[in-house]
Amino acid sequence: MDTTDTTETTDGGDLAPVPRLGRYTIDPGRSSLTFRTRHLLGLLPVRGSFAIRGGTVDVAEPLAESRVRAEIDAAGFRTGNPLRDDAVRSARFLDTARHPVITFVSGHVDPAVLSGQLTVGAVTGPLRLSVVRVRTSGDAFTVRATTTVDRTEFGVTGSRLMTGRLLELTLDVTCVRAGPNGPARAGG
């Protein structure tokens, strides 16, 4: 018998369920960051992903005072094309040898928008994510959020004509409540 308390919000404008107050950790194994862009003069679609390293979410009252910190593994960039993936990881684009982590830190949360600062390499700038869905279940919650990032605003300027400038990002994150001895294990 499933006894989880599950609530959800959708694009229909419903109010998002608020997880219980406290600290949660991002579960990298159940979280993903995918993107869509175009290359070859904008003619061909490219889909890919980044690996999520982890992070924390501190749910506070009021919700606007909640805090989020997420870390993305820059070298975890994948499109399924090894030559392209190696090129993007190189100093010409992400320079993952010098800047292995992409971070997002938010100091303002509301049910529809997550606002914060994205750091790619040595460049930090504002980023707003639209919250598409929130599901709560006991001591865990999942969030789907989307945004579009102009890579040139974050210093990723190689191959301006051959590589897409805009990345449409979709973030699916599962967070589990942190207990006194580390994160709780939801679902298992």
C-alpha positions, 0 to 999 in steps of 0.5 A, a space after each residue: 500500500 502506497 502511503 506517500 503524500 503526493 501533491 503536484 502543480 502544473 502549468 495551469 497556474 495552480 499553486 505549487 505545494 511547498 515541501 516541509 521546512 528544512 534542508 534537502 540535498 539534491 540526489 544526482 542519481 535521480 536528477 538531470 539537466 538536459 538541453 536543446 540547441 542548434 548548430 551548423 548555422 542553426 540548421 541542425 538540432 542538438 540535444 544533450 545533457 550535463 551531469 549534476 554533482 549535487 547541491 542543497 535546498 533550504 526550504 524556509 518560511 516565508 518561501 521567498 527566503 529559501 536558498 538553493 545551491 546546485 553544482 553541475 559537472 562541466 565535464 559531464 557535458 554529453 551530446 552523444 558525439 564524442 568529437 563535439 563533446 571534447 570540443 565543448 569541454 576544451 578551453 575554446 568553450 567550457 574550459 573544464 580543466 580550469 573550471 570543472 564546476 558550473 554553479 547556480 545559487 538562488 537567494 529568492 524562491 517563489 512558487 513560479 520562479 527561481 531567481 539566482 546567479 549562474 557561474 560558468 567559468 569565470 563569468 557570473 550572471 543572473 538566471 531565472 528559471 520558470 518552475 513548471 512542476 513541483 511534486 512533494 512526497 513525504 520527505 522528498 520533492 521533485 521540481 521541473 524548471 526551464 529556462 533559456 541561456 545565452 551562452 555568450 553572456 557567460 563567456 562561452 563564445 567559440 564558434 559563434 556562427 557554427 554553434 547555437 547561441 541559445 540553450 533551452 534548459 530543462 532541469 528535473 531535480 529530486 531533493 531528499 530531506 537531510 537528516 541529522 546523520 546525512 541525507 534521508 533516502 527517499 524511496 528505498 
